[in-house]
Amino acid sequence: MQQTAVSSLNISLHDLPALTMFRIRLRWLMILTLLTLCGFLAAAFWGGTQLASPTRRALQDYHLDFLANPSAHGVSVRHFHLSDRTPCLIIEPLPSGTLGSRGQRLRSQLLAEKIDFPAPGKILGTLVLVHGRTGRKEDYLLIAERLCAVGFRCLLPDMPAHGEHPEACVTYGIREAGIPARTLKESAEQFNFQSAPSGLLGMSMGGAVAMQTAAMPKCPWKALVIISSFDRLETAIQKNVSDLAGPTLGHIWAQMSGWVYEWKTGIRLQDIRSDLPAQKISTPTLITHGADDHVIPISSGVRLFAALPEALEKRWIVIPKADHANVLITDFPIYAEIAKWMLNHIG
């Protein structure tokens, strides 16, 4: 009996270091699991917050250079605010007919195709340009320079939660749908020009806003251009987070980010859809998308285009070798295509 007790004691003492190591490893595993969970929750909170209130893009050096000397680009620039405090720019071609280098190039491209457009300095109509997520109105100064050169006045509003707009959250067209038409109406009253004819252009998030706007009753637009936008925001987000974290964790991450977004805005991600308003659009529509877009896959743009009414005058353009960020700065003459679309329907 005594020998058995001693033997048991020896086994317990022998096993003590192993048990201690097991407990230490278990404790560290629990700590690492907790830290991983906290990190995942923080990432989901950050993702939802960035969807609702993206980090605001500061004015860039090229913005400041342009604004300091707009005549070098063949345009005039004036700042104004809408009645709801939305900050805007109005960009107009110089009456003297002076052109910037980008405007000259676009006019040369259109001349080579024997496209009719007005003499420098003349205005055929007005375009509202809606920027994308994390952008600001000044990002479209160089786009406005080109379009002013072929006969258009351009209006550039800041979207909520972007630039200098006072609102803190963005809803990807759900609550912003009235801004483009209000920009057109109030600027025409303030600067004494005819609001018609007019066109609308939006990129990415701005494309979603433009889709919602163009689907509204009695919309003023004669032409619509959508660049690299989505059919469903939830699908685009799911794709991006799955690329980062894998399908399973990506799905969970997207769901939790969506809950944070809904908490901040009162809107569910699954309700932010451009394919539904697309079905109601009667404005001639050009949709273009980069072939190698890793932010909003081209399949999303294809579905958006397919959602437009069959009887609608519409066109689909794929920009070769273009990702989301460089879709407007490849060798493809996308500005000539945009200008032709606007001139054909507004000019």
ABEGO torsion letter per residue (X at the ends): XAAAAAAAAAAAAAAAAAAAAAAAAAAAAAAAAAAAAAAAAAAAAAAAAAAABBBBBBBBAAAAAAAABAAAAGBBBBBBBBAAGBBBBBBBBBAAGBBBAAAAAAAAAAAAAGBBBBBBGBBABBBBBBBBBGBBAAAAAAAAAAAAAAGBBBBBBBBBGBEABABABBAGGAAAAAAAAAAAAAAAAAAGBBAOBBBBBBBEAAAAAAAAAAABBGBABABBBBBGBBABAAAAAAAAAAAAAEAAAAAAAAAAAAAAAAAAAGBBAAABBAAAAAAABABBBBBBBBAABAABBAAAAAAAAAABBAABBBBBBBBBGBBAAAAAABABBAAAAAAAAAAAAAX
